[in-house]
Amino acid sequence: QEPQASGLPEYIKIVEVGPRDGLQNEKVIVPTDIKIELINQLSKTGLPAIEVTSFVSSKWVPQMADHEEVMRGIERHPGVQYPVLTPNLQGFHSAVAGATEVSVFGAASESFSKMNINCSIEESIERFEEVIKSARNMNIPVRGYVSCALGCPYEGNVVPDKVAEVSKRLYSMGCYEISLGDTIGVGTPGSMKKMLEAVMKEIPLSALAVHCHDTYGQALANILTAIQMGVAVVDSSVAGLGGCPYAKGATGNVATEDVIYMLSGLGINTGVNLCAVMEAGNFICTALNKKTNSKVAQASFSTGII
Amino acid sequence: ATGAYPKRVKVVEVGPRDGLQNEKNLVPTPVKINLINMLSETGLQVIEATSFVSPKWVPQMADHTEVMQGINKLPGISYPVLTPNLKGFQAAVAAGAKEVSIFGAASELFTQKNINCSIEESLERFEEVMKAAKEANIPVRGYVSCVLGCPYEGKISAAKVAEVSKKMYSMGCYEISLGDTIGVGTPGSMKEMLTVVMKEVPLGALAVHCHDTYGQALANILVALQMGVSVVDASVAGLGGCPYAQGASGNVATEDLVYMLNGLGIHTGVDLQKLMDTGTFICNALNRKTNSKVSQASCRL
């Protein structure tokens, strides 16, 4: 009996967050046409979901100031979702003209919520309630993110029950999927398992996703743990774009290429063409004048073998 | 679904040998000695010190005798050295070695290219070392390279890995370290390979030596742990690039491994902070950035 073989999903949906989460956390701001080209290239890789941009005030997030242009400029491939972040009703209204899916961001830590969006978790959820209500009226699906699921830069340890509580609130308000984010990458297979056990009591497995950061090199091990528990949606960022804003110089998002490589090796179908993702990664890294954070890409370009 | 993990894991530190051997910059003998001495203070129980191989082939290990004689050998810590043949073994013992390692491979082409003979011939050479080691009461650790893939042959059959491992184990190696030499393995291939090898070699005698060239090392190690393996090789600061993929990384970083094991509640006896300090020391000496993400993240510059 091989306990880790059974229970592995046959198919895993990869949610590509490079153009939003990735670029938002890069030092260099990328011109609009490059963003659009990146998204267009990603659309051809087989990725089922690509987070495009964020409808947030350019005062707070200058990297996403061109959200409307990007939204209008990209090619929309059939079968691909293009969610956008909408932190409040105003953002939602701006997004609604072109968006077919939106995302809201909660947190499992009060301190993080206060420092990040200047209000308590409860207040933030009330704000999202408005967005979710409006979205549902227009038949627009809403994805909910829960930050700090495995640790907080201010509070340190985060209790799994708190993660479960916030996730449950977002889910019952109408989010179709809850993406659990290890925002500062401190999680390990140990804490991932405990957190998921608590959350899985409140939310159906099929509505769960993991969003792991690789700041401490734990992302793939954490993702493996999650998929062994049946999670079948994984967020990642092409070329591992997006550093960690809480640990200077440290990495952030896990690289899509490295995730796909692992899932392929496990015989799990993702529908994604690894070579095509590496090409898109190469494109954006050249534009950003930086080295890729993907080890698969690094190794493949040196050896010429994939 | 995730299964039970071992309560304790023995971490075998290969930085001073496998790590430094595969670094571009050469490190002076006193620095090597200091590195090993610092590692000896971290709680690590096994530290691979050097390699008794001809300096013509491996100039980075030319000072093997000096290093062996210069380090503080703390009680309770083992300082194995590589001995590719009888001559190396004799020099190692003369220099004070109390444990040695030999290297086999699961790939014929790799063996040809690496040591210019077949797998069978390499095992015959080792037989001499095994004999001498037995007589001297010196334990021998066996490494098997290319267990999850070969830079020349590509795919490697699990059966071949099991066959070579079994041979080395029955020759008298107390432990077999299975090496993903080019880091191409994934949790899928790791599981498949271990399933077959475990039929031929007892679990307690198995170790994994994963390279992080494709970012898969910790995930592969996790699977090995889930299958009951409790000995894991790693290199401080992730020293040692991959000689088969220019600029790519090689060994998994000991810091990142210990961080994961700590998070799983698995006992290693290793002090992570002391380990990170050691990594900082050697990276400064090598004038390079660490490959350990834990170290990178913990350094608030």
Interface residues (C-beta under 8 A of the other chain):
Chain A: E2 P3 Q4 A5 S6 G7 G185 G187 T188 P189 G190 S191 K193 D214 T215 Y216 G217 Q218 L220 A221 I223 L224 T225 Q228 M229 G230 C244 A247 K248 G249 A250 T251 A255 D258 Y261 M262 S264 G265 L266 G267 S294 K295 V296 Q298 A299 S302 T303
Chain B: A1 T2 G3 P151 G183 G185 T186 P187 G188 S189 K191 T195 D212 T213 Y214 G215 Q216 L218 A219 I221 L222 V223 Q226 C242 Y244 A245 Q246 G247 A248 S249 A253 D256 Y259 M260 N262 G263 L264 G265 S292 K293 V294 Q296 A297 S298 C299 R300 L301
